[in-house]
Amino acid sequence: MAGIDDFLDTAQRRQGSRSLGPALLGGFMWLDDQELLKRISAFPVACVVITKQERGKYQQVRVDKLRPLAEQGPGFPAEALPELSDLHFRDNGQVPVVGPTTHLPETRIPTLRTIGYRKSGKGLVPILHTKMILLGELWWHDEDPLGGIADVIGFRPQRLWLGSANGTTSSRNNLEFGIWLDDPALMLEAKRFLSEVIRHSETLDPDGSHFKPELTEPDYDGDAFAEYLGMHFDGEDQAP
């Protein structure tokens, strides 16, 4: 926890004019440590993915304790991560269809997400076995990569924690190991990995037991675009 506290304190004191504040990404098999949850909620933007939990009375109690942060937490803007910038949530389970006049809202990923398959019976399923926290800064710029006027935001990783401990209270009773790193190449790979995990994530307690990501690229209505272009630009480029 000391590493997160130190990062937050330093980030707030050194925040520049183009900074949107500190940000956190993470991945754990499970998360219930109240001190860690408080730290996550203290970030202006944050998203942590955990393994999808079984259905049962005991498991439901554990999940319910996380609902406040999942529903009221700061979340993370998808546009800040290149791997997620073109994604949107499904509309009632369906891929959203985009036309020439469609305005899709900006996608903000909730603070807590799950990934994988829900275990049923004694059968084993793949789990998210990562113990990782990536801290950084959310920045903004008023120009796109081509120099055009635009509101552009991004995530700049600055510190990476890797270890053996899950984000659980019980892990405090174990012999665990963890280390803070700031190697640029390693942090970049961690950002890519966590972005892909978020890309394939679901809500905190999805109805389906199978793996069904909620984020998807939209379908583009080709006929609608063709009709729109025909109505507005037909004949403009024809020679006199």
C-alpha positions, 0 to 999 in steps of 0.5 A, spaced: 500 500 500 505 504 501 507 504 494 500 506 491 500 512 497 507 514 495 505 515 487 498 518 489 502 523 493 507 525 488 502 525 482 498 530 486 504 535 487 507 534 480 500 534 476 502 539 470 497 543 466 496 537 461 495 532 466 488 529 468 490 526 474 493 519 476 490 513 473 490 505 475 489 499 471 490 492 475 488 485 474 487 479 480 484 473 481 480 476 486 479 482 490 477 484 497 482 487 501 478 493 504 485 497 504 486 496 497 479 497 495 480 504 498 486 506 494 483 504 487 477 508 489 481 514 490 484 514 483 480 519 478 480 513 473 481 506 475 479 499 472 481 492 475 479 486 472 478 479 476 476 472 475 469 471 474 466 468 480 461 462 481 454 462 483 452 461 490 450 464 497 458 465 499 460 467 493 454 472 492 456 475 499 463 476 496 461 479 490 455 484 493 461 487 497 464 489 491 458 492 488 459 499 490 465 500 487 463 497 481 457 501 480 460 508 483 467 508 482 471 512 477 471 508 471 476 508 466 475 512 459 476 507 453 479 512 449 485 513 453 487 506 451 488 505 443 486 498 444 479 500 446 478 507 443 474 504 437 470 499 442 462 500 445 458 496 449 453 492 446 446 494 446 441 489 449 446 484 447 447 486 440 452 489 436 451 497 435 450 499 428 452 506 426 450 510 421 452 517 418 448 521 423 449 516 429 452 519 435 455 513 440 456 516 447 463 515 450 465 509 452 467 509 460 469 502 463 466 501 470 472 500 475 471 493 476 470 488 471 470 480 470 473 475 465 473 468 463 468 462 465 464 461 471 466 454 474 460 449 475 461 443 479 468 440 479 470 442 472 476 447 472 476 453 468 481 458 465 482 463 470 485 470 470 491 469 475 495 475 474 497 479 480 498 486 477 497 494 478 499 499 473 500 506 475 500 512 471 497 519 468 492 520 464 494 526 459 490 530 454 492 534 448 488 539 443 491 536 437 490 529 434 496 525 431 495 529 424 495 536 427 488 537 427 484 540 432 481 535 437 480 533 444 485 527 445 487 523 451 491 518 453 494 513 459 502 514 460 504 508 465 509 510 470 510 504 475 508 497 475 507 492 481 508 485 480 507 480 485 505 473 488 499 476 492 492 477 490 488 483 492 485 479 498 485 480 505 487 473 506 494 474 502 496 478 508 497 472 512 501 469 507 509 469 505 508 473 499 513 477 494 512 483 490 516 488 486 515 495 483 518 496 477 519 502 472 522 499 466 519 503 460 518 496 455 515 492 461 510 497 463 508 498 455 507 490 455 503 491 461 499 496 459 497 492 452 496 486 456 491 489 461 488 493 455 486 486 452 484 483 458 479 489 459 477 488 452 474 481 453 471 483 460 464 483 462 460 486 468 462 484 475 456 479 476 454 477 469 448 472 468 452 468 463 457 463 465 460 463 458 465 467 456 462 473 452 465 480 452 461 486 452 465 491 448 465 490 441 467 494 435 460 497 432 457 495 425 457 500 420 451 501 415 454 501 408 447 502 405 446 508 409 453 511 408 452 511 401 445 514 401 448 520 405 454 521 401 449 521 395 445 526 397 450 531 400 456 530 395 453 527 388 455 532 382 460 536 387 466 533 384 464 533 377 467 537 371 463 543 368 
